[in-house]
Amino acid sequence: MVLFLEELNTVEFSDLVKKGALTILPIGAVEGHGPHLPLGTDMIQPMALAVRLSERFDAIIAPPIHYGECSSTKNLPGTISLSFDTLRAVVREVLEELYRQGVRRILVLSGHAARAHLMAQREAGKEVMKRFPDLRLMILSDYEIAYELLGKDFEADDGHAGDIETSRILQHREDLVKERPPKADIKKNNYMIKSDMGEFFPAGYWGDPTKATKEKGKQVDDFVFKELERLVDQLEKLAG
Ligand SMILES: [Zn+2]
C-alpha cells in the first residue's frame, strides 16, 4: 500500500508515527529538460521511487517540494527556481515540522542533483540535526546513485535530459516524451564563471536522448531502488 501523508487522517498518521514509520520527503525542480522532456521531470523520478519505497517499507510519503534551486538552467524557458536560502529554509521548516509531529526517520529524496540544490538541503539537514540529534536523516539525489552507471552501462558524458533521464521518463510517462533531439555535448569548464551558466550547454541538455529506451529506464530505477533499500535498512539499524 502506498501511504501519502495528505491522504491519511490524524488517527492513521499517529499510528504510523508510533510504529516508527519512515517518512520520505521527495524534492523536485521545475526546470527546462531539453525540447523533449517535461519541466517536471525531476519530480516524476523521485516520486516513482518513493511509491516503491512506501510499498516496501510502509513508509509515509510527505507532500513533495516541487520547486528546487536551478542556477545553471535558469535561462531556459519554463525554469522556475527558488533561491538557495529559500530552499534551505523550506526544507528546514518541513523537517522540523515532521520532527515536531513525532517522525524520527526521514529520507529526503531529490530528483534534481545540482550541487547548490543538494547543498541547500544538506545545510538545512545539519541545522535540524543540531537541534534534534535523535533524528535519523538521509539526504540524497537518486542521480548520485544513478551516475555510478556512467562509463559502464551509459556513456561517461551522459547528463541532463540525456540517455539515463530520457529512459527513466519513457518508463514512467512515455506520453510526455516528445521527439528526441540528437546528441548534444556540454562545453564544460569547471572553473569558468558566466552570468548565464547555460552557455556551457546551449542545447539545454547533454548526452544522447535518442539512445533512451523504457527498458534502460527500468534498469536504472531498479539499480537505484536496490541501493535505496540498502540505505533505508541502514537507517533502521541506526534507529535501533
Ligand atoms: Zn533532471
Residues whose N, C-alpha, C, O or C-beta is under 5 A from the ligand:
A	BS01	ZN	T41 D42 G111
